[in-house]
Amino acid sequence: MGKKRVIKKGGEGTESAGAGKVPDQRGAHRRATRGFAYVQATYNNTIITITDDRGNALAWSSAGSLGFSGAKKATPFAAARVVETLGDKIRRAGLQEISVFVKGVGSGRDSAVRALANQGLQILAIKDTTPVPHNGPRHKKVRRV
């Protein structure tokens, strides 16, 4: 149908539309020298998120978003390519030092950390945050025949 247009009478229409609004900060790049890299390496995919020291996401990428499909998403080669695509965004943000948090048991976890080091970043710490079950779920009740 289309948009409905409302025409206001009087001097209200002479003001600019965005006079009282704050300009959009979406395109502006944040500058940070220290940050965190979160590597989630599963059996099916590798997802990497780069944040600043406050935890605000600066960039992210995954093997699936690069066009890898099926079992190729979880390979070490795909994880290295994910870090290479993030390299340009990392340099624009000005990151120099990162702490790496690795989660998951996928095959791309080691190559992702190595690729981050090859991007010229100084790695301050590497921590494994893979969740480990401590007692597991409750057992099924005993079957009585």
C-alpha positions as a Python dict, from the first residue, in 0.01 Angstrom:
ca = {
    (1, 'M'): (0, 0, 0),
    (2, 'G'): (279, 239, 73),
    (3, 'K'): (367, 482, 346),
    (4, 'K'): (116, 728, 482),
    (5, 'R'): (241, 1084, 487),
    (6, 'V'): (138, 1327, 757),
    (7, 'I'): (165, 1696, 677),
    (8, 'K'): (181, 1922, 981),
    (9, 'K'): (54, 2277, 963),
    (10, 'G'): (234, 2572, 1115),
    (11, 'G'): (600, 2629, 1196),
    (12, 'E'): (659, 2272, 1313),
    (13, 'G'): (773, 2150, 973),
    (14, 'T'): (1057, 2400, 941),
    (15, 'E'): (1284, 2226, 1194),
    (16, 'S'): (1522, 1960, 1072),
    (17, 'A'): (1417, 1604, 1147),
    (18, 'G'): (1724, 1508, 1352),
    (19, 'A'): (1778, 1834, 1542),
    (20, 'G'): (1743, 1689, 1892),
    (21, 'K'): (1882, 1341, 1825),
    (22, 'V'): (2223, 1202, 1911),
    (23, 'P'): (2420, 1097, 1601),
    (24, 'D'): (2440, 725, 1534),
    (25, 'Q'): (2767, 572, 1660),
    (26, 'R'): (2729, 245, 1471),
    (27, 'G'): (2989, 325, 1204),
    (28, 'A'): (3248, 465, 1443),
    (29, 'H'): (3526, 223, 1540),
    (30, 'R'): (3623, 194, 1904),
    (31, 'R'): (3992, 219, 1991),
    (32, 'A'): (4128, -30, 2242),
    (33, 'T'): (4481, -161, 2294),
    (34, 'R'): (4389, -456, 2517),
    (35, 'G'): (4104, -703, 2474),
    (36, 'F'): (3975, -1057, 2491),
    (37, 'A'): (3934, -1329, 2229),
    (38, 'Y'): (3667, -1592, 2287),
    (39, 'V'): (3716, -1907, 2080),
    (40, 'Q'): (3423, -2149, 2073),
    (41, 'A'): (3538, -2467, 1902),
    (42, 'T'): (3265, -2728, 1870),
    (43, 'Y'): (3247, -3047, 1667),
    (44, 'N'): (3046, -2859, 1403),
    (45, 'N'): (3186, -2504, 1385),
    (46, 'T'): (3443, -2257, 1516),
    (47, 'I'): (3320, -1914, 1631),
    (48, 'I'): (3558, -1639, 1742),
    (49, 'T'): (3454, -1314, 1911),
    (50, 'I'): (3695, -1028, 1983),
    (51, 'T'): (3599, -785, 2262),
    (52, 'D'): (3758, -486, 2429),
    (53, 'D'): (3864, -490, 2795),
    (54, 'R'): (3508, -405, 2907),
    (55, 'G'): (3357, -697, 2714),
    (56, 'N'): (3201, -497, 2430),
    (57, 'A'): (3222, -696, 2107),
    (58, 'L'): (3450, -540, 1846),
    (59, 'A'): (3433, -815, 1582),
    (60, 'W'): (3325, -1175, 1535),
    (61, 'S'): (3341, -1439, 1268),
    (62, 'S'): (3274, -1807, 1221),
    (63, 'A'): (3373, -2079, 978),
    (64, 'G'): (3013, -2106, 862),
    (65, 'S'): (2995, -1736, 778),
    (66, 'L'): (3303, -1774, 556),
    (67, 'G'): (3134, -2033, 339),
    (68, 'F'): (3266, -2354, 489),
    (69, 'S'): (2995, -2616, 511),
    (70, 'G'): (2945, -2952, 670),
    (71, 'A'): (3241, -3120, 835),
    (72, 'K'): (3484, -2862, 688),
    (73, 'K'): (3361, -2598, 936),
    (74, 'A'): (3528, -2771, 1231),
    (75, 'T'): (3872, -2815, 1073),
    (76, 'P'): (4190, -2637, 1188),
    (77, 'F'): (4220, -2481, 841),
    (78, 'A'): (3878, -2317, 875),
    (79, 'A'): (3968, -2183, 1222),
    (80, 'A'): (4285, -2025, 1084),
    (81, 'R'): (4085, -1859, 805),
    (82, 'V'): (3839, -1719, 1059),
    (83, 'V'): (4125, -1547, 1244),
    (84, 'E'): (4265, -1410, 918),
    (85, 'T'): (3933, -1243, 836),
    (86, 'L'): (3923, -1097, 1187),
    (87, 'G'): (4280, -965, 1147),
    (88, 'D'): (4173, -658, 949),
    (89, 'K'): (3903, -567, 1201),
    (90, 'I'): (4147, -621, 1487),
    (91, 'R'): (4401, -383, 1334),
    (92, 'R'): (4138, -114, 1277),
    (93, 'A'): (4034, -139, 1644),
    (94, 'G'): (4400, -95, 1747),
    (95, 'L'): (4429, -414, 1954),
    (96, 'Q'): (4780, -516, 2053),
    (97, 'E'): (4736, -742, 2356),
    (98, 'I'): (4470, -1006, 2408),
    (99, 'S'): (4374, -1274, 2655),
    (100, 'V'): (4231, -1585, 2492),
    (101, 'F'): (3944, -1789, 2637),
    (102, 'V'): (3897, -2124, 2463),
    (103, 'K'): (3573, -2319, 2500),
    (104, 'G'): (3489, -2654, 2345),
    (105, 'V'): (3659, -2969, 2225),
    (106, 'G'): (3671, -2907, 1850),
    (107, 'S'): (3979, -2949, 1636),
    (108, 'G'): (4007, -2578, 1556),
    (109, 'R'): (4098, -2462, 1907),
    (110, 'D'): (4478, -2492, 1880),
    (111, 'S'): (4507, -2351, 1530),
    (112, 'A'): (4289, -2054, 1623),
    (113, 'V'): (4524, -1958, 1907),
    (114, 'R'): (4828, -2002, 1683),
    (115, 'A'): (4668, -1789, 1412),
    (116, 'L'): (4595, -1513, 1666),
    (117, 'A'): (4964, -1510, 1759),
    (118, 'N'): (5059, -1494, 1389),
    (119, 'Q'): (4843, -1183, 1345),
    (120, 'G'): (5098, -987, 1548),
    (121, 'L'): (4901, -986, 1872),
    (122, 'Q'): (5071, -1034, 2206),
    (123, 'I'): (4887, -1310, 2391),
    (124, 'L'): (4879, -1234, 2763),
    (125, 'A'): (4695, -1547, 2881),
    (126, 'I'): (4522, -1856, 2748),
    (127, 'K'): (4242, -2002, 2959),
    (128, 'D'): (4031, -2311, 2890),
    (129, 'T'): (3670, -2240, 2988),
    (130, 'T'): (3518, -2565, 2860),
    (131, 'P'): (3226, -2659, 3086),
    (132, 'V'): (3288, -2983, 3275),
    (133, 'P'): (3000, -3177, 3433),
    (134, 'H'): (3065, -3220, 3804),
    (135, 'N'): (2799, -3476, 3895),
    (136, 'G'): (2577, -3514, 3591),
    (137, 'P'): (2199, -3548, 3577),
    (138, 'R'): (1996, -3756, 3818),
    (139, 'H'): (1981, -4127, 3737),
    (140, 'K'): (1671, -4286, 3596),
    (141, 'K'): (1461, -4466, 3859),
    (142, 'V'): (1509, -4840, 3887),
    (143, 'R'): (1270, -5042, 3669),
    (144, 'R'): (1055, -5289, 3863),
    (145, 'V'): (900, -5579, 3679),
}
